[in-house]
Amino acid sequence: MEKDYLNISKATDIKNLKGRIIYRFFEILPGSISLGTLFGVFIFSWLIPSWVAIFIICFCFYYLFRIFYFSLHQIMGYFKIKEHLKKNWLKELKKIKKPTLSTVNNWKDIYHVIILPNYKESEQIIKETLDSLILSDYPKEKFIIVLSQEERAGKEFEEKAREIQQEYSNKFFKFLVTVHPDNIKGQIAGKGSNVAWAGKEVKKLVDELNLTYENILISSFDVDTKVYPQYFSCLTWYYLTEEDPTKASYQPIPVYNNNIWSAPAFTRVVSTSNTFWQMIQQERAEKLTTYSSHAIPAKAFFEVGYPDNVVQDDSRIFWKAYLFYDGDYRVVPIYYLVSMDAVMAKNLWKTIINQYKQQKRWAWGCSEIPYITFGFLKNKKIGTWVKISNFYTIIDGFWSWATAALLLLFLGWLPIFLGGKSFNFTVLSFNLPILTSRIMTVSLVGMLVSAVLSTLLLPPLPKGMSKFKKMFVFLQWVFLPVTLIIFGAFPAMDAQIRLMFGKYMGFWVTEKIRK
């Protein structure tokens, strides 16, 4: 078929030898660029230390500029969040006199399907998610809940799901329990295949009820996602006021407040850093892709087909839709919050391992590079400059993820250690560590901005917890340089090297523990 390339997950999926070689080249590319950068810095620090020193100074200034640029976006994003949280979105919905969609007379025509893929999660986590939906101000008679189980979890968990369905079914319009079969050929066991299976069951129900696809939004949530009270009213407002709303996904900002007070300091820093990155991306809508919990119009969901053969389904559904609609698809940023769990396991060592694994799974998004590039080569309807811009953005993002923290840590000293006596007696050699250290000191303003905003986004302290906890949450940002390397650069490089050598990852489910 014309768009068979949309369903590729790896090079070996391509039967044509030429196509397979091209795809494999782009699987090797991100890892080779990142490794080439790091090895190149070592080699050239020995061969041409003066040139490397100049590169270091330029790179530090470039990084400083990025920090100020990103910090500005963080601050702007924060104030937009506060504005969105204060606004009465139900009232705003009632003000809409002429919705964009021709099939809608008023906002009450919009249904929300919430898919909750579940693999061995506790009843507590599932019920907290459902309770947050009940507390939502949007009419619950417009909610279709899908608790999507995995067959491989066993009958015990399916029975628990049925019990939850029985308890909550009368609180929503419809409450489905689906069971995703194990070992379906071509699928990767994980969230994506689970959501794809649930989506097929939803389509059957929607067709039976004779509901209009354009009047339905499908939210693909992590099972621990707890919505803030006006989330669905806000989402509906954006959908009804957006031009050509069925050609867009809708992305809220994730915070990790469910267990933030009991999570270790380093996981708080990692998860909050992720929130801030998403805030920055929201400010750059042209570079935004779907991430984690997000909403998709049912029309696009059913036409494009949710990916069931990849680990990074949340970003893949966007790029698949982007290619399917020949570039006429986008992500609409929503400055409203949904809350999830920060990584926390039974003990500290297990938490460290789980945090690394989660970051590596997210970093496996580098496998989008060959998918997007191959799709761009196949799709002739998307403009050349648009393709180049998207390619540069995603390459730069994963290159920076894997290398920036390591370069900043080592660059200022490498030419001095490796450059030899001829370089070490130069003025440039003497001033290099002083200049780089001063630039990095100024760049700490970015860390200060993150520390302040992180405390402002915190939920209320639980009863009985010391008020000094908030002060510690502020001070925990001293761990940022370490977390950027251990839980940033290392897992990103790990993922890129795996892709480079064709060691494809499967989906790893993050363990969720509440204390």
Sequence and secondary structure as in RCSB ss.txt:
>XXXX:A:sequence
MEKDYLNISKATDIKNLKGRIIYRFFEILPGSISLGTLFGVFIFSWLIPSWVAIFIICFCFYYLFRIFYFSLHQI
MGYFKIKEHLKKNWLKELKKIKKPTLSTVNNWKDIYHVIILPNYKESEQIIKETLDSLILSDYPKEKFIIVLSQE
ERAGKEFEEKAREIQQEYSNKFFKFLVTVHPDNIKGQIAGKGSNVAWAGKEVKKLVDELNLTYENILISSFDVDT
KVYPQYFSCLTWYYLTEEDPTKASYQPIPVYNNNIWSAPAFTRVVSTSNTFWQMIQQERAEKLTTYSSHAIPAKA
FFEVGYPDNVVQDDSRIFWKAYLFYDGDYRVVPIYYLVSMDAVMAKNLWKTIINQYKQQKRWAWGCSEIPYITFG
FLKNKKIGTWVKISNFYTIIDGFWSWATAALLLLFLGWLPIFLGGKSFNFTVLSFNLPILTSRIMTVSLVGMLVS
AVLSTLLLPPLPKGMSKFKKMFVFLQWVFLPVTLIIFGAFPAMDAQIRLMFGKYMGFWVTEKIRK
>XXXX:A:secstr
 TTGGGG  SGGG  SHHHHHHHHHHHHHHHHHHHHHHHHHHHHHHH HHHHHHHHHHHHHHHHHHHHHHHHHHH
HHHHHHHHHHHS HHHHHHH SS SSTT SSGGG EEEEEEEESS  HHHHHHHHHHHHTSSS GGGEEEEEEEE
GGG HHHHHHHHHHHHHHGGGSSEEEEEEE S  TT  TTHHHHHHHHHHHHHHHHHHHT  GGGEEEEE  TT 
EE TTHHHHHHHHHHHSSSGGGEEEEEEEE  TTTTTS HHHHHHHHHHHHHHHHHHH GGG    SSEEEEHHH
HHHH    S S HHHHHHHHHHHHTTT  EEEEEEEEEE    B SSHHHHHHHHHHHHHHHHGGGGHHHHHHHH
HHH  SS HHHHHHHHHHHHHHHHHHHHHHHHHHHTTTHHHHHS HHHHTSHHHHHHHHHHHHHHHHHHHHHHHH
HHHHHHT     TT  THHHHHHHHGGGGHHHHHIIIIIHHHHHHHHHHHTT         B   
